[in-house]
């Protein structure tokens, strides 16, 4: 595994060097390909470099254990480094698994209020806000396709698209029933209610992506 990681690290450095070369930008297609390759390699390369740093920390701590004055501190650092190395090793194993071909696609998300009446609708709205804020933090675009709102500001159902690199890879495991237990805004007696909402996440098919892109271009031209 380490040989493969070293090779990926060298290749990543080569991609970085090519992207920093002025002549590369004479070929837009090459720039796009290199940028995509860099984004795909970056998670595993950063994890590998962190692993190498912690392994060096482990060796340094082990060397200091022979010093009576440093032994206690070295043992603590040694244990921390071992735990971090184990965590990073598992992370790297996951990152080296074959990629889902849909990982870079946009996603269509549908949230429906479940058990809990109005409180479930408010919970569904909170989930929408959570995904919207997460998307905003990653500089993804959110576009609401349809929504059925309630009088108190909840949503019975909402369907929206999240557009951005890696959206499917980050959100594909969100599908399922989500549950919350809390004192709802609609409760005057202070009782805890359990509410649910269902979340469905699907990768956007290519022709829908093209339609959205065309629609935005037409809109831009119209306003110009």
ChimeraX commands (.cxc) that place a marker at each C-alpha (Angstrom):
marker #1 position 0.00,0.00,0.00 radius 0.5
marker #1 position 2.82,2.38,0.87 radius 0.5
marker #1 position 4.41,1.99,-2.57 radius 0.5
marker #1 position 1.12,2.93,-4.20 radius 0.5
marker #1 position 0.76,5.94,-1.90 radius 0.5
marker #1 position 4.29,7.13,-2.67 radius 0.5
marker #1 position 3.53,6.87,-6.39 radius 0.5
marker #1 position 0.31,8.86,-5.94 radius 0.5
marker #1 position 2.20,11.50,-3.95 radius 0.5
marker #1 position 4.80,11.88,-6.72 radius 0.5
marker #1 position 2.08,12.06,-9.37 radius 0.5
marker #1 position 0.22,14.71,-7.36 radius 0.5
marker #1 position 3.43,16.78,-7.13 radius 0.5
marker #1 position 3.85,16.43,-10.90 radius 0.5
marker #1 position 0.28,17.63,-11.49 radius 0.5
marker #1 position 0.90,20.62,-9.21 radius 0.5
marker #1 position 4.10,21.47,-11.11 radius 0.5
marker #1 position 2.30,21.29,-14.46 radius 0.5
marker #1 position -0.50,23.51,-13.18 radius 0.5
marker #1 position 2.04,26.12,-12.05 radius 0.5
marker #1 position 3.70,26.20,-15.50 radius 0.5
marker #1 position 2.53,29.22,-17.58 radius 0.5
marker #1 position 2.51,27.23,-20.83 radius 0.5
marker #1 position -0.09,24.83,-19.42 radius 0.5
marker #1 position -2.74,27.56,-19.56 radius 0.5
marker #1 position -2.42,27.76,-23.34 radius 0.5
marker #1 position -4.49,24.55,-23.39 radius 0.5
marker #1 position -7.81,25.03,-21.49 radius 0.5
marker #1 position -8.74,21.36,-21.91 radius 0.5
marker #1 position -5.46,20.30,-20.29 radius 0.5
marker #1 position -5.99,22.73,-17.41 radius 0.5
marker #1 position -9.49,21.33,-16.79 radius 0.5
marker #1 position -8.16,17.76,-16.83 radius 0.5
marker #1 position -5.28,18.56,-14.47 radius 0.5
marker #1 position -7.57,20.43,-12.06 radius 0.5
marker #1 position -9.94,17.46,-11.97 radius 0.5
marker #1 position -7.05,15.07,-11.41 radius 0.5
marker #1 position -5.70,17.25,-8.61 radius 0.5
marker #1 position -9.10,17.33,-6.85 radius 0.5
marker #1 position -9.39,13.54,-7.07 radius 0.5
marker #1 position -5.87,12.89,-5.75 radius 0.5
marker #1 position -5.84,15.52,-3.01 radius 0.5
marker #1 position -7.77,13.68,-0.22 radius 0.5
marker #1 position -5.62,10.54,-0.31 radius 0.5
marker #1 position -2.35,12.45,-0.79 radius 0.5
marker #1 position -3.10,14.79,2.14 radius 0.5
marker #1 position -3.97,11.78,4.33 radius 0.5
marker #1 position -0.75,10.03,3.27 radius 0.5
marker #1 position 1.36,13.10,4.08 radius 0.5
marker #1 position -0.32,13.40,7.49 radius 0.5
marker #1 position 0.43,9.70,8.04 radius 0.5
marker #1 position 4.11,10.26,7.21 radius 0.5
marker #1 position 4.32,13.19,9.64 radius 0.5
marker #1 position 2.75,11.18,12.47 radius 0.5
marker #1 position 5.03,8.22,11.77 radius 0.5
marker #1 position 8.02,10.55,12.16 radius 0.5
marker #1 position 6.49,11.83,15.42 radius 0.5
marker #1 position 6.21,8.21,16.59 radius 0.5
marker #1 position 9.87,7.51,15.82 radius 0.5
marker #1 position 10.99,10.75,17.52 radius 0.5
marker #1 position 8.97,9.93,20.64 radius 0.5
marker #1 position 10.38,6.40,20.73 radius 0.5
marker #1 position 13.92,7.79,20.56 radius 0.5
marker #1 position 13.24,10.14,23.50 radius 0.5
marker #1 position 12.00,7.36,25.79 radius 0.5
marker #1 position 15.58,6.60,26.78 radius 0.5
marker #1 position 15.87,10.06,28.36 radius 0.5
marker #1 position 14.56,9.91,31.98 radius 0.5
marker #1 position 13.64,13.60,31.90 radius 0.5
marker #1 position 11.60,13.22,28.69 radius 0.5
marker #1 position 10.25,9.70,29.16 radius 0.5
marker #1 position 6.77,10.62,30.45 radius 0.5
marker #1 position 6.19,13.25,27.76 radius 0.5
marker #1 position 7.59,10.94,25.09 radius 0.5
marker #1 position 5.27,8.10,26.13 radius 0.5
marker #1 position 2.26,10.40,25.87 radius 0.5
marker #1 position 3.32,11.61,22.41 radius 0.5
marker #1 position 4.04,8.02,21.36 radius 0.5
marker #1 position 0.54,6.87,22.33 radius 0.5
marker #1 position -1.12,9.82,20.59 radius 0.5
marker #1 position 0.88,9.18,17.42 radius 0.5
marker #1 position -0.05,5.47,17.44 radius 0.5
marker #1 position -3.76,6.26,17.75 radius 0.5
marker #1 position -3.57,8.88,15.00 radius 0.5
marker #1 position -1.65,6.51,12.72 radius 0.5
marker #1 position -4.32,3.83,13.16 radius 0.5
marker #1 position -7.05,6.34,12.32 radius 0.5
marker #1 position -5.21,7.64,9.27 radius 0.5
marker #1 position -4.51,4.12,8.03 radius 0.5
marker #1 position -8.24,3.30,8.07 radius 0.5
marker #1 position -9.02,6.61,6.35 radius 0.5
marker #1 position -6.46,5.90,3.62 radius 0.5
marker #1 position -7.88,2.40,3.04 radius 0.5
marker #1 position -11.31,3.93,2.45 radius 0.5
marker #1 position -9.88,6.61,0.15 radius 0.5
marker #1 position -8.13,3.95,-1.93 radius 0.5
marker #1 position -11.36,2.07,-2.63 radius 0.5
marker #1 position -12.63,2.33,-6.23 radius 0.5
marker #1 position -14.52,5.58,-6.77 radius 0.5
marker #1 position -18.24,5.67,-7.43 radius 0.5
marker #1 position -18.62,6.92,-11.05 radius 0.5
marker #1 position -21.40,9.22,-9.81 radius 0.5
marker #1 position -19.28,10.88,-7.08 radius 0.5
marker #1 position -18.77,14.14,-8.97 radius 0.5
marker #1 position -22.41,14.50,-10.03 radius 0.5
marker #1 position -24.96,17.00,-8.76 radius 0.5
marker #1 position -27.69,15.58,-6.53 radius 0.5
marker #1 position -31.46,15.85,-6.33 radius 0.5
marker #1 position -32.72,15.83,-2.74 radius 0.5
marker #1 position -36.31,15.29,-1.65 radius 0.5
marker #1 position -37.36,15.82,1.98 radius 0.5
marker #1 position -40.82,14.80,3.19 radius 0.5
marker #1 position -42.32,15.42,6.63 radius 0.5
marker #1 position -43.21,12.14,8.36 radius 0.5
marker #1 position -44.73,11.33,11.73 radius 0.5
marker #1 position -45.31,14.35,13.96 radius 0.5
marker #1 position -47.71,16.66,12.17 radius 0.5
marker #1 position -46.68,20.32,12.10 radius 0.5
marker #1 position -43.56,19.62,14.15 radius 0.5
marker #1 position -42.43,17.11,11.51 radius 0.5
marker #1 position -42.93,19.80,8.85 radius 0.5
marker #1 position -40.76,22.20,10.91 radius 0.5
marker #1 position -38.14,19.46,11.27 radius 0.5
marker #1 position -38.19,18.90,7.49 radius 0.5
marker #1 position -37.59,22.63,7.02 radius 0.5
marker #1 position -34.68,22.48,9.49 radius 0.5
marker #1 position -33.16,19.64,7.47 radius 0.5
marker #1 position -33.45,21.72,4.30 radius 0.5
marker #1 position -31.69,24.64,6.03 radius 0.5
marker #1 position -28.96,22.29,7.28 radius 0.5
marker #1 position -28.25,20.92,3.79 radius 0.5
marker #1 position -28.41,24.44,2.31 radius 0.5
marker #1 position -25.89,25.77,4.84 radius 0.5
marker #1 position -23.62,22.77,4.26 radius 0.5
marker #1 position -23.79,23.38,0.52 radius 0.5
marker #1 position -23.07,27.08,1.01 radius 0.5
marker #1 position -20.02,26.25,3.14 radius 0.5
marker #1 position -18.70,24.13,0.27 radius 0.5
marker #1 position -19.62,26.81,-2.30 radius 0.5
marker #1 position -22.21,24.60,-3.97 radius 0.5
marker #1 position -25.33,25.96,-5.62 radius 0.5
marker #1 position -28.81,25.11,-4.26 radius 0.5
marker #1 position -31.88,25.41,-6.47 radius 0.5
marker #1 position -35.38,24.62,-5.14 radius 0.5
marker #1 position -37.41,22.68,-7.71 radius 0.5
marker #1 position -40.69,22.41,-5.78 radius 0.5
marker #1 position -41.94,23.03,-2.25 radius 0.5
marker #1 position -45.16,22.55,-0.28 radius 0.5
marker #1 position -45.05,24.86,2.74 radius 0.5
marker #1 position -47.21,24.99,5.88 radius 0.5
marker #1 position -48.69,28.07,7.55 radius 0.5
marker #1 position -46.18,27.91,10.43 radius 0.5
marker #1 position -43.10,27.91,8.18 radius 0.5
marker #1 position -42.59,24.18,7.89 radius 0.5
marker #1 position -42.53,22.13,4.71 radius 0.5
marker #1 position -44.62,19.06,3.95 radius 0.5
marker #1 position -42.24,18.25,1.13 radius 0.5
marker #1 position -39.45,19.97,-0.75 radius 0.5
marker #1 position -37.36,18.91,-3.73 radius 0.5
marker #1 position -34.13,20.72,-4.54 radius 0.5
marker #1 position -30.93,20.29,-6.52 radius 0.5
marker #1 position -27.43,20.76,-5.14 radius 0.5
marker #1 position -24.84,21.49,-7.83 radius 0.5
marker #1 position -21.12,21.22,-7.11 radius 0.5
marker #1 position -18.05,19.03,-7.40 radius 0.5
marker #1 position -18.36,15.93,-5.24 radius 0.5
marker #1 position -21.96,16.59,-4.14 radius 0.5
marker #1 position -23.00,12.96,-4.61 radius 0.5
marker #1 position -19.90,11.62,-2.83 radius 0.5
marker #1 position -20.71,13.72,0.24 radius 0.5
marker #1 position -24.50,13.34,0.37 radius 0.5
marker #1 position -25.30,9.89,-1.03 radius 0.5
marker #1 position -25.51,8.31,2.43 radius 0.5
marker #1 position -28.07,10.84,3.71 radius 0.5
marker #1 position -31.03,8.89,2.30 radius 0.5
marker #1 position -33.34,7.38,4.91 radius 0.5
marker #1 position -35.58,8.29,7.83 radius 0.5
marker #1 position -34.28,11.07,10.09 radius 0.5
marker #1 position -35.68,11.47,13.60 radius 0.5
marker #1 position -35.62,14.24,16.20 radius 0.5
marker #1 position -36.79,14.33,19.83 radius 0.5
marker #1 position -37.31,17.81,21.22 radius 0.5
marker #1 position -39.81,20.20,22.78 radius 0.5
marker #1 position -41.42,21.64,19.65 radius 0.5
marker #1 position -42.28,25.27,19.02 radius 0.5
marker #1 position -45.92,24.18,18.75 radius 0.5
marker #1 position -45.92,22.62,22.26 radius 0.5
marker #1 position -47.06,24.80,25.18 radius 0.5
marker #1 position -46.80,22.15,27.90 radius 0.5
marker #1 position -43.08,21.44,27.56 radius 0.5
marker #1 position -43.54,17.82,26.46 radius 0.5
marker #1 position -40.94,16.12,24.27 radius 0.5
marker #1 position -42.21,15.04,20.86 radius 0.5
marker #1 position -40.67,12.61,18.39 radius 0.5
marker #1 position -40.86,13.68,14.76 radius 0.5
marker #1 position -39.54,12.14,11.58 radius 0.5
marker #1 position -38.74,13.16,8.04 radius 0.5
marker #1 position -37.60,11.10,5.08 radius 0.5
marker #1 position -34.69,12.15,2.89 radius 0.5
marker #1 position -34.10,10.77,-0.60 radius 0.5
marker #1 position -30.86,11.61,-2.46 radius 0.5
marker #1 position -30.33,10.74,-6.13 radius 0.5
marker #1 position -27.52,11.63,-8.55 radius 0.5
marker #1 position -28.66,14.05,-11.24 radius 0.5
marker #1 position -28.70,12.45,-14.69 radius 0.5
marker #1 position -26.52,14.10,-17.32 radius 0.5
marker #1 position -29.30,15.45,-19.53 radius 0.5
marker #1 position -30.83,17.33,-16.57 radius 0.5
marker #1 position -27.46,18.93,-15.86 radius 0.5
marker #1 position -27.31,20.10,-19.48 radius 0.5
marker #1 position -30.87,21.47,-19.30 radius 0.5
marker #1 position -30.07,23.47,-16.14 radius 0.5
marker #1 position -26.89,24.86,-17.68 radius 0.5
marker #1 position -28.76,25.87,-20.84 radius 0.5
marker #1 position -31.54,27.47,-18.78 radius 0.5
marker #1 position -29.02,29.63,-16.88 radius 0.5
marker #1 position -27.32,30.72,-20.13 radius 0.5
marker #1 position -30.67,31.74,-21.62 radius 0.5
marker #1 position -31.57,33.63,-18.44 radius 0.5
marker #1 position -28.23,35.47,-18.52 radius 0.5
marker #1 position -28.68,36.43,-22.16 radius 0.5
marker #1 position -32.22,37.65,-21.49 radius 0.5
marker #1 position -31.12,39.99,-18.72 radius 0.5
marker #1 position -28.19,41.25,-20.74 radius 0.5
marker link #1:1,2 radius 0.2
marker link #1:2,3 radius 0.2
marker link #1:3,4 radius 0.2
marker link #1:4,5 radius 0.2
marker link #1:5,6 radius 0.2
marker link #1:6,7 radius 0.2
marker link #1:7,8 radius 0.2
marker link #1:8,9 radius 0.2
marker link #1:9,10 radius 0.2
marker link #1:10,11 radius 0.2
marker link #1:11,12 radius 0.2
marker link #1:12,13 radius 0.2
marker link #1:13,14 radius 0.2
marker link #1:14,15 radius 0.2
marker link #1:15,16 radius 0.2
marker link #1:16,17 radius 0.2
marker link #1:17,18 radius 0.2
marker link #1:18,19 radius 0.2
marker link #1:19,20 radius 0.2
marker link #1:20,21 radius 0.2
marker link #1:21,22 radius 0.2
marker link #1:22,23 radius 0.2
marker link #1:23,24 radius 0.2
marker link #1:24,25 radius 0.2
marker link #1:25,26 radius 0.2
marker link #1:26,27 radius 0.2
marker link #1:27,28 radius 0.2
marker link #1:28,29 radius 0.2
marker link #1:29,30 radius 0.2
marker link #1:30,31 radius 0.2
marker link #1:31,32 radius 0.2
marker link #1:32,33 radius 0.2
marker link #1:33,34 radius 0.2
marker link #1:34,35 radius 0.2
marker link #1:35,36 radius 0.2
marker link #1:36,37 radius 0.2
marker link #1:37,38 radius 0.2
marker link #1:38,39 radius 0.2
marker link #1:39,40 radius 0.2
marker link #1:40,41 radius 0.2
marker link #1:41,42 radius 0.2
marker link #1:42,43 radius 0.2
marker link #1:43,44 radius 0.2
marker link #1:44,45 radius 0.2
marker link #1:45,46 radius 0.2
marker link #1:46,47 radius 0.2
marker link #1:47,48 radius 0.2
marker link #1:48,49 radius 0.2
marker link #1:49,50 radius 0.2
marker link #1:50,51 radius 0.2
marker link #1:51,52 radius 0.2
marker link #1:52,53 radius 0.2
marker link #1:53,54 radius 0.2
marker link #1:54,55 radius 0.2
marker link #1:55,56 radius 0.2
marker link #1:56,57 radius 0.2
marker link #1:57,58 radius 0.2
marker link #1:58,59 radius 0.2
marker link #1:59,60 radius 0.2
marker link #1:60,61 radius 0.2
marker link #1:61,62 radius 0.2
marker link #1:62,63 radius 0.2
marker link #1:63,64 radius 0.2
marker link #1:64,65 radius 0.2
marker link #1:65,66 radius 0.2
marker link #1:66,67 radius 0.2
marker link #1:67,68 radius 0.2
marker link #1:68,69 radius 0.2
marker link #1:69,70 radius 0.2
marker link #1:70,71 radius 0.2
marker link #1:71,72 radius 0.2
marker link #1:72,73 radius 0.2
marker link #1:73,74 radius 0.2
marker link #1:74,75 radius 0.2
marker link #1:75,76 radius 0.2
marker link #1:76,77 radius 0.2
marker link #1:77,78 radius 0.2
marker link #1:78,79 radius 0.2
marker link #1:79,80 radius 0.2
marker link #1:80,81 radius 0.2
marker link #1:81,82 radius 0.2
marker link #1:82,83 radius 0.2
marker link #1:83,84 radius 0.2
marker link #1:84,85 radius 0.2
marker link #1:85,86 radius 0.2
marker link #1:86,87 radius 0.2
marker link #1:87,88 radius 0.2
marker link #1:88,89 radius 0.2
marker link #1:89,90 radius 0.2
marker link #1:90,91 radius 0.2
marker link #1:91,92 radius 0.2
marker link #1:92,93 radius 0.2
marker link #1:93,94 radius 0.2
marker link #1:94,95 radius 0.2
marker link #1:95,96 radius 0.2
marker link #1:96,97 radius 0.2
marker link #1:97,98 radius 0.2
marker link #1:98,99 radius 0.2
marker link #1:99,100 radius 0.2
marker link #1:100,101 radius 0.2
marker link #1:101,102 radius 0.2
marker link #1:102,103 radius 0.2
marker link #1:103,104 radius 0.2
marker link #1:104,105 radius 0.2
marker link #1:105,106 radius 0.2
marker link #1:106,107 radius 0.2
marker link #1:107,108 radius 0.2
marker link #1:108,109 radius 0.2
marker link #1:109,110 radius 0.2
marker link #1:110,111 radius 0.2
marker link #1:111,112 radius 0.2
marker link #1:112,113 radius 0.2
marker link #1:113,114 radius 0.2
marker link #1:114,115 radius 0.2
marker link #1:115,116 radius 0.2
marker link #1:116,117 radius 0.2
marker link #1:117,118 radius 0.2
marker link #1:118,119 radius 0.2
marker link #1:119,120 radius 0.2
marker link #1:120,121 radius 0.2
marker link #1:121,122 radius 0.2
marker link #1:122,123 radius 0.2
marker link #1:123,124 radius 0.2
marker link #1:124,125 radius 0.2
marker link #1:125,126 radius 0.2
marker link #1:126,127 radius 0.2
marker link #1:127,128 radius 0.2
marker link #1:128,129 radius 0.2
marker link #1:129,130 radius 0.2
marker link #1:130,131 radius 0.2
marker link #1:131,132 radius 0.2
marker link #1:132,133 radius 0.2
marker link #1:133,134 radius 0.2
marker link #1:134,135 radius 0.2
marker link #1:135,136 radius 0.2
marker link #1:136,137 radius 0.2
marker link #1:137,138 radius 0.2
marker link #1:138,139 radius 0.2
marker link #1:139,140 radius 0.2
marker link #1:140,141 radius 0.2
marker link #1:141,142 radius 0.2
marker link #1:142,143 radius 0.2
marker link #1:143,144 radius 0.2
marker link #1:144,145 radius 0.2
marker link #1:145,146 radius 0.2
marker link #1:146,147 radius 0.2
marker link #1:147,148 radius 0.2
marker link #1:148,149 radius 0.2
marker link #1:149,150 radius 0.2
marker link #1:150,151 radius 0.2
marker link #1:151,152 radius 0.2
marker link #1:152,153 radius 0.2
marker link #1:153,154 radius 0.2
marker link #1:154,155 radius 0.2
marker link #1:155,156 radius 0.2
marker link #1:156,157 radius 0.2
marker link #1:157,158 radius 0.2
marker link #1:158,159 radius 0.2
marker link #1:159,160 radius 0.2
marker link #1:160,161 radius 0.2
marker link #1:161,162 radius 0.2
marker link #1:162,163 radius 0.2
marker link #1:163,164 radius 0.2
marker link #1:164,165 radius 0.2
marker link #1:165,166 radius 0.2
marker link #1:166,167 radius 0.2
marker link #1:167,168 radius 0.2
marker link #1:168,169 radius 0.2
marker link #1:169,170 radius 0.2
marker link #1:170,171 radius 0.2
marker link #1:171,172 radius 0.2
marker link #1:172,173 radius 0.2
marker link #1:173,174 radius 0.2
marker link #1:174,175 radius 0.2
marker link #1:175,176 radius 0.2
marker link #1:176,177 radius 0.2
marker link #1:177,178 radius 0.2
marker link #1:178,179 radius 0.2
marker link #1:179,180 radius 0.2
marker link #1:180,181 radius 0.2
marker link #1:181,182 radius 0.2
marker link #1:182,183 radius 0.2
marker link #1:183,184 radius 0.2
marker link #1:184,185 radius 0.2
marker link #1:185,186 radius 0.2
marker link #1:186,187 radius 0.2
marker link #1:187,188 radius 0.2
marker link #1:188,189 radius 0.2
marker link #1:189,190 radius 0.2
marker link #1:190,191 radius 0.2
marker link #1:191,192 radius 0.2
marker link #1:192,193 radius 0.2
marker link #1:193,194 radius 0.2
marker link #1:194,195 radius 0.2
marker link #1:195,196 radius 0.2
marker link #1:196,197 radius 0.2
marker link #1:197,198 radius 0.2
marker link #1:198,199 radius 0.2
marker link #1:199,200 radius 0.2
marker link #1:200,201 radius 0.2
marker link #1:201,202 radius 0.2
marker link #1:202,203 radius 0.2
marker link #1:203,204 radius 0.2
marker link #1:204,205 radius 0.2
marker link #1:205,206 radius 0.2
marker link #1:206,207 radius 0.2
marker link #1:207,208 radius 0.2
marker link #1:208,209 radius 0.2
marker link #1:209,210 radius 0.2
marker link #1:210,211 radius 0.2
marker link #1:211,212 radius 0.2
marker link #1:212,213 radius 0.2
marker link #1:213,214 radius 0.2
marker link #1:214,215 radius 0.2
marker link #1:215,216 radius 0.2
marker link #1:216,217 radius 0.2
marker link #1:217,218 radius 0.2
marker link #1:218,219 radius 0.2
marker link #1:219,220 radius 0.2
marker link #1:220,221 radius 0.2
marker link #1:221,222 radius 0.2
marker link #1:222,223 radius 0.2
marker link #1:223,224 radius 0.2
view
